[in-house]
Amino acid sequence: MAGADNLIPFNKLPEDLKREIQAKGRRASLEKRRQKKVEEHYFKILMGLPISGEKNIAKLKEMGIDPKHFKNEMLSAISLMKLIVDKNDLDAIKYGDEILGKNPALELKKKQSKVYDTQNPVDDDKLLEALDNKPVDWSADI
């Protein structure tokens, strides 16, 4: 690789040069975070504005949505639902769950951390058989 012999590992650089590089990184990170916060602020303002355009208003009226809720965020929610229903978009489904406060990975973690229920025990033998791809009659548990 051309120029690889000129590279010096970060831990072998002089302390003053390390500090200078780290300071540049901190400044860039701070500027990026500020920019993101400004963009988020303006996006929230735009999402809260009333809807314009007869086509959009007609779409919401057709869905039976109350006119006092006609805001851009409602159009965004409809677009998200359209992606979920029409295209079965996995990212849209995850984002929708996130908005609703549902995180499947977190839900699974919560279920796994629950204390064993002695009143409704799970038949471990049946579970092991199912994991071994053996046919299991679950109807007895219902």
SULMO-V722643 format. One record per residue. N is the residue number from 1. RES is the residue in one small letter. SS is DSSP state (H for helix, E for strand, C for the rest). PSI is psi in whole degrees, 0 to 359 (none if undefined). BURIAL is I if it has 16 or more other ideal C-beta (glycine too) atoms within 10 Angstrom, else O. Layout:
BEGIN
n:N res:RES ss:SS psi:PSI burial:BURIAL
n:N res:RES ss:SS psi:PSI burial:BURIAL
END
This chain:
BEGIN
n:1 res:m ss:C psi:131 burial:O
n:2 res:a ss:C psi:130 burial:O
n:3 res:g ss:C psi:0 burial:O
n:4 res:a ss:H psi:332 burial:O
n:5 res:d ss:H psi:345 burial:O
n:6 res:n ss:H psi:351 burial:O
n:7 res:l ss:C psi:138 burial:O
n:8 res:i ss:C psi:129 burial:O
n:9 res:p ss:C psi:148 burial:O
n:10 res:f ss:H psi:321 burial:O
n:11 res:n ss:H psi:350 burial:O
n:12 res:k ss:H psi:359 burial:O
n:13 res:l ss:C psi:155 burial:O
n:14 res:p ss:C psi:150 burial:O
n:15 res:e ss:H psi:318 burial:O
n:16 res:d ss:H psi:323 burial:O
n:17 res:l ss:H psi:321 burial:O
n:18 res:k ss:H psi:312 burial:O
n:19 res:r ss:H psi:320 burial:O
n:20 res:e ss:H psi:315 burial:O
n:21 res:i ss:H psi:316 burial:O
n:22 res:q ss:H psi:322 burial:O
n:23 res:a ss:H psi:319 burial:O
n:24 res:k ss:H psi:319 burial:O
n:25 res:g ss:H psi:318 burial:O
n:26 res:r ss:H psi:317 burial:O
n:27 res:r ss:H psi:317 burial:O
n:28 res:a ss:H psi:319 burial:O
n:29 res:s ss:H psi:317 burial:O
n:30 res:l ss:H psi:317 burial:O
n:31 res:e ss:H psi:319 burial:O
n:32 res:k ss:H psi:316 burial:O
n:33 res:r ss:H psi:320 burial:O
n:34 res:r ss:H psi:315 burial:O
n:35 res:q ss:H psi:318 burial:O
n:36 res:k ss:H psi:320 burial:O
n:37 res:k ss:H psi:320 burial:O
n:38 res:v ss:H psi:314 burial:O
n:39 res:e ss:H psi:318 burial:O
n:40 res:e ss:H psi:319 burial:O
n:41 res:h ss:H psi:311 burial:O
n:42 res:y ss:H psi:326 burial:O
n:43 res:f ss:H psi:318 burial:O
n:44 res:k ss:H psi:321 burial:O
n:45 res:i ss:H psi:312 burial:O
n:46 res:l ss:H psi:322 burial:O
n:47 res:m ss:H psi:332 burial:O
n:48 res:g ss:H psi:353 burial:O
n:49 res:l ss:C psi:153 burial:O
n:50 res:p ss:E psi:155 burial:O
n:51 res:i ss:C psi:141 burial:I
n:52 res:s ss:C psi:157 burial:O
n:53 res:g ss:C psi:122 burial:O
n:54 res:e ss:H psi:324 burial:O
n:55 res:k ss:H psi:315 burial:O
n:56 res:n ss:H psi:318 burial:O
n:57 res:i ss:H psi:318 burial:O
n:58 res:a ss:H psi:322 burial:O
n:59 res:k ss:H psi:316 burial:O
n:60 res:l ss:H psi:322 burial:I
n:61 res:k ss:H psi:319 burial:O
n:62 res:e ss:H psi:327 burial:O
n:63 res:m ss:C psi:354 burial:O
n:64 res:g ss:C psi:24 burial:O
n:65 res:i ss:C psi:137 burial:O
n:66 res:d ss:C psi:130 burial:O
n:67 res:p ss:H psi:335 burial:O
n:68 res:k ss:H psi:347 burial:O
n:69 res:h ss:H psi:10 burial:O
n:70 res:f ss:C psi:90 burial:I
n:71 res:k ss:E psi:164 burial:I
n:72 res:n ss:H psi:329 burial:I
n:73 res:e ss:H psi:333 burial:O
n:74 res:m ss:H psi:319 burial:I
n:75 res:l ss:H psi:322 burial:I
n:76 res:s ss:H psi:318 burial:O
n:77 res:a ss:H psi:321 burial:O
n:78 res:i ss:H psi:319 burial:O
n:79 res:s ss:H psi:320 burial:O
n:80 res:l ss:H psi:316 burial:I
n:81 res:m ss:H psi:323 burial:O
n:82 res:k ss:H psi:318 burial:O
n:83 res:l ss:H psi:318 burial:I
n:84 res:i ss:H psi:313 burial:I
n:85 res:v ss:H psi:310 burial:O
n:86 res:d ss:H psi:317 burial:O
n:87 res:k ss:H psi:353 burial:O
n:88 res:n ss:C psi:44 burial:O
n:89 res:d ss:C psi:116 burial:O
n:90 res:l ss:H psi:319 burial:O
n:91 res:d ss:H psi:321 burial:O
n:92 res:a ss:H psi:321 burial:I
n:93 res:i ss:H psi:314 burial:O
n:94 res:k ss:H psi:318 burial:O
n:95 res:y ss:H psi:320 burial:O
n:96 res:g ss:H psi:317 burial:I
n:97 res:d ss:H psi:320 burial:O
n:98 res:e ss:H psi:318 burial:O
n:99 res:i ss:H psi:320 burial:O
n:100 res:l ss:C psi:357 burial:O
n:101 res:g ss:C psi:15 burial:O
n:102 res:k ss:C psi:123 burial:O
n:103 res:n ss:C psi:104 burial:O
n:104 res:p ss:H psi:321 burial:O
n:105 res:a ss:H psi:320 burial:O
n:106 res:l ss:H psi:321 burial:O
n:107 res:e ss:H psi:317 burial:O
n:108 res:l ss:H psi:318 burial:O
n:109 res:k ss:H psi:319 burial:O
n:110 res:k ss:H psi:317 burial:O
n:111 res:k ss:H psi:321 burial:O
n:112 res:q ss:H psi:332 burial:O
n:113 res:s ss:H psi:355 burial:O
n:114 res:k ss:C psi:147 burial:O
n:115 res:v ss:C psi:146 burial:O
n:116 res:y ss:C psi:129 burial:O
n:117 res:d ss:C psi:110 burial:O
n:118 res:t ss:C psi:338 burial:O
n:119 res:q ss:C psi:330 burial:O
n:120 res:n ss:C psi:68 burial:O
n:121 res:p ss:C psi:147 burial:O
n:122 res:v ss:C psi:138 burial:O
n:123 res:d ss:C psi:101 burial:O
n:124 res:d ss:H psi:326 burial:O
n:125 res:d ss:H psi:318 burial:O
n:126 res:k ss:H psi:320 burial:O
n:127 res:l ss:H psi:317 burial:O
n:128 res:l ss:H psi:321 burial:O
n:129 res:e ss:H psi:319 burial:O
n:130 res:a ss:H psi:321 burial:O
n:131 res:l ss:H psi:334 burial:O
n:132 res:d ss:C psi:12 burial:O
n:133 res:n ss:C psi:31 burial:O
n:134 res:k ss:C psi:145 burial:O
n:135 res:p ss:C psi:135 burial:O
n:136 res:v ss:C psi:137 burial:I
n:137 res:d ss:C psi:101 burial:O
n:138 res:w ss:C psi:351 burial:O
n:139 res:s ss:H psi:335 burial:O
n:140 res:a ss:H psi:338 burial:O
n:141 res:d ss:H psi:349 burial:O
n:142 res:i ss:C psi:none burial:O
END
